[in-house]
């Protein structure tokens, strides 16, 4: 448990990653401040009731970011991405601008430790996909800052597999990988626990880039786990060639999985020393992911992640 009296500013605290980080920090005894667009929204109110300090603001408003960052001990930075689809209306240039602005204001504000959340698709070479390469540009900026920084690169979220369009409502599951191909996944709640540990030990994690995952599974594993959880057969198959030809976005993601850029390189054993409660996909599916899985079994609809 931290005894630090200055707050840690969490961006995206009403979303998945930021929410996980905010709750993990609060559980570990940290003071949490959250920049929120609408302090009266149900998610903001729930965050306030959990113990967080809310500061109204917007990523496009530098003045509100500066106000929120006054006197903080650390900053967790995550931005909406064009890869999340039309819901957020964010371009790749918007994401880069937001990420760099937060980083620069962290330096101006003398924030002790900036943790930036990127993606495991980022590597030595660009991917050719804007919503991944935008994060590479932010990473490059963060690395040259004159403050303590840590970059995390989460794997694909377990929660993402519950989105409509993968076929669970038809007792099948289609995804990017071949049936015998391994891929790493992360439970969003594990991200928060790992980030809390990073803030608690800046000497160990400062200046590092850490891939974050919870488990590794194959298509065959998913078929078996979904079948058991559903109580009836659920078949696994990679997206068909026809689907990939008709959707260049899916096709490019599939290429990146085959190239090892999205399959994951996280050291799970090391991560278990950081978070001993790291979730397997089996345990997530039986626990906190159970409701989402049940809903996915009855949720028809088109695959909506990203854009073409």
FENNOR-V22572 format. One record per residue. N is the residue number from 1. RES is the residue in one small letter. PSI is psi in radians with two decimals (* if undefined). NEAR is the number of other C-alpha atoms within 10 Angstrom. Layout:
{{N:RES:PSI:NEAR} {N:RES:PSI:NEAR}}
This chain:
{{1:x:2.33:12} {2:x:2.53:15} {3:x:0.17:10} {4:x:2.32:12} {5:x:-0.29:11} {6:x:2.57:15} {7:x:2.77:21} {8:x:2.23:30} {9:x:2.22:31} {10:x:2.12:27} {11:x:2.63:26} {12:x:0.47:23} {13:x:-0.30:27} {14:x:0.07:23} {15:x:-2.86:14} {16:x:-1.12:15} {17:x:-0.90:26} {18:x:-0.66:24} {19:x:-0.73:22} {20:x:-0.75:23} {21:x:-0.78:27} {22:x:-0.83:32} {23:x:-0.62:22} {24:x:-0.70:22} {25:x:-0.75:27} {26:x:-0.73:18} {27:x:-0.49:15} {28:x:0.05:16} {29:x:0.17:14} {30:x:2.66:24} {31:x:2.32:22} {32:x:2.32:28} {33:x:2.43:25} {34:x:2.28:30} {35:x:2.10:25} {36:x:2.51:23} {37:x:-0.64:16} {38:x:1.69:16} {39:x:-0.32:18} {40:x:-0.02:13} {41:x:2.69:12} {42:x:-0.72:11} {43:x:-0.67:16} {44:x:-0.75:22} {45:x:-0.73:16} {46:x:-0.66:14} {47:x:-0.75:22} {48:x:-0.76:17} {49:x:-0.44:10} {50:x:-0.19:14} {51:x:0.03:17} {52:x:2.62:25} {53:x:2.24:18} {54:x:2.37:22} {55:x:2.09:19} {56:x:2.45:15} {57:x:-3.09:20} {58:x:2.57:16} {59:x:-0.43:22} {60:x:-0.05:12} {61:x:1.68:11} {62:x:-0.61:15} {63:x:-0.71:13} {64:x:-0.58:16} {65:x:-0.76:22} {66:x:-0.74:16} {67:x:-0.77:15} {68:x:-0.48:24} {69:x:0.00:27} {70:x:2.13:17} {71:x:0.38:15} {72:x:2.72:21} {73:x:-0.58:22} {74:x:2.92:23} {75:x:2.27:26} {76:x:2.09:27} {77:x:2.10:24} {78:x:2.48:22} {79:x:2.67:22} {80:x:2.71:21} {81:x:2.66:24} {82:x:-0.43:23} {83:x:-0.19:20} {84:x:0.07:15} {85:x:-2.95:16} {86:x:-0.23:14} {87:x:-0.72:10} {88:x:-0.32:11} {89:x:0.65:11} {90:x:2.28:17} {91:x:2.94:18} {92:x:-0.67:19} {93:x:-0.63:14} {94:x:-0.83:18} {95:x:-0.80:22} {96:x:-0.77:21} {97:x:-0.77:18} {98:x:-0.80:22} {99:x:-0.72:25} {100:x:-0.67:19} {101:x:-0.82:19} {102:x:-0.78:25} {103:x:-0.78:27} {104:x:-0.67:16} {105:x:-0.52:18} {106:x:-0.68:25} {107:x:-0.84:17} {108:x:-0.65:12} {109:x:-0.01:17} {110:x:0.69:17} {111:x:2.42:21} {112:x:-0.58:18} {113:x:2.11:24} {114:x:2.15:28} {115:x:2.07:26} {116:x:2.29:25} {117:x:2.09:27} {118:x:-2.25:25} {119:x:2.66:22} {120:x:-0.05:24} {121:x:-0.34:28} {122:x:2.37:19} {123:x:-2.73:12} {124:x:-0.45:7} {125:x:2.65:10} {126:x:2.69:14} {127:x:-0.37:18} {128:x:0.03:10} {129:x:2.11:15} {130:x:-0.74:16} {131:x:-0.17:23} {132:x:-0.79:21} {133:x:-0.43:21} {134:x:-0.67:23} {135:x:-0.57:26} {136:x:-0.67:22} {137:x:-0.70:17} {138:x:-0.75:21} {139:x:-0.82:23} {140:x:-0.66:11} {141:x:-0.77:15} {142:x:-0.67:24} {143:x:-0.45:17} {144:x:0.14:10} {145:x:2.56:14} {146:x:0.63:10} {147:x:2.98:18} {148:x:2.20:20} {149:x:2.63:23} {150:x:2.41:25} {151:x:2.23:24} {152:x:2.56:21} {153:x:1.55:22} {154:x:2.58:26} {155:x:-3.14:28} {156:x:2.42:23} {157:x:2.43:19} {158:x:-0.65:20} {159:x:-0.51:18} {160:x:-0.51:15} {161:x:-0.23:18} {162:x:0.07:21} {163:x:2.63:20} {164:x:2.66:20} {165:x:-0.21:20} {166:x:-0.17:23} {167:x:0.06:24} {168:x:-0.51:26} {169:x:-0.19:18} {170:x:0.38:15} {171:x:0.67:18} {172:x:2.92:17} {173:x:2.14:22} {174:x:2.35:20} {175:x:-3.02:18} {176:x:-0.49:24} {177:x:2.72:23} {178:x:2.75:19} {179:x:-0.58:18} {180:x:0.18:11} {181:x:2.28:16} {182:x:2.49:18} {183:x:2.58:22} {184:x:2.55:24} {185:x:2.73:27} {186:x:2.39:24} {187:x:2.29:28} {188:x:-0.63:24} {189:x:-0.48:21} {190:x:-0.56:24} {191:x:-0.80:29} {192:x:-0.76:22} {193:x:-0.66:23} {194:x:-0.73:26} {195:x:-0.67:27} {196:x:-0.70:26} {197:x:-0.62:19} {198:x:-0.81:20} {199:x:-0.53:25} {200:x:-0.24:18} {201:x:1.16:12} {202:x:-0.47:17} {203:x:-0.64:10} {204:x:-0.75:11} {205:x:-0.19:19} {206:x:2.34:18} {207:x:0.16:19} {208:x:2.80:15} {209:x:2.16:18} {210:x:2.05:21} {211:x:2.42:21} {212:x:2.16:28} {213:x:2.89:32} {214:x:-0.55:30} {215:x:2.90:21} {216:x:2.34:20} {217:x:2.77:19} {218:x:3.02:17} {219:x:-0.66:23} {220:x:-0.70:17} {221:x:-0.78:18} {222:x:-0.73:18} {223:x:-0.79:21} {224:x:-0.75:16} {225:x:-0.72:19} {226:x:-0.68:23} {227:x:-0.79:17} {228:x:-0.76:14} {229:x:-0.59:17} {230:x:-0.35:15} {231:x:0.31:9} {232:x:2.80:10} {233:x:2.32:15} {234:x:2.05:21} {235:x:2.58:19} {236:x:2.44:26} {237:x:2.62:16} {238:x:2.72:16} {239:x:2.44:18} {240:x:2.80:11} {241:x:-0.65:10} {242:x:-0.73:8} {243:x:-0.76:12} {244:x:-0.63:17} {245:x:-0.65:11} {246:x:-0.22:11} {247:x:1.60:13} {248:x:-0.53:13} {249:x:-0.86:16} {250:x:-0.70:21} {251:x:-0.72:18} {252:x:-0.69:16} {253:x:-0.70:19} {254:x:-0.72:21} {255:x:-0.70:15} {256:x:-0.63:19} {257:x:-0.78:20} {258:x:-0.55:15} {259:x:-0.06:10} {260:x:0.09:14} {261:x:-0.45:18} {262:x:-0.11:23} {263:x:-0.39:23} {264:x:2.46:24} {265:x:0.34:18} {266:x:2.51:21} {267:x:1.68:14} {268:x:-0.58:18} {269:x:-0.74:12} {270:x:-0.73:10} {271:x:-0.57:19} {272:x:-0.44:15} {273:x:-0.47:11} {274:x:-0.73:16} {275:x:1.63:20} {276:x:-0.30:13} {277:x:0.33:12} {278:x:2.30:24} {279:x:2.34:21} {280:x:2.82:18} {281:x:-0.60:22} {282:x:-0.83:17} {283:x:-0.63:12} {284:x:-0.75:18} {285:x:-0.58:21} {286:x:-0.28:15} {287:x:-1.85:11} {288:x:-0.35:13} {289:x:-0.03:17} {290:x:-0.78:14} {291:x:-0.75:12} {292:x:-0.66:15} {293:x:-0.77:21} {294:x:-0.73:16} {295:x:-0.65:15} {296:x:-0.54:21} {297:x:-0.42:17} {298:x:0.23:14} {299:x:1.76:17} {300:x:2.83:16} {301:x:2.91:13} {302:x:2.69:11} {303:x:2.13:13} {304:x:0.05:14} {305:x:2.30:17} {306:x:-2.72:15} {307:x:2.85:14} {308:x:*:11}}
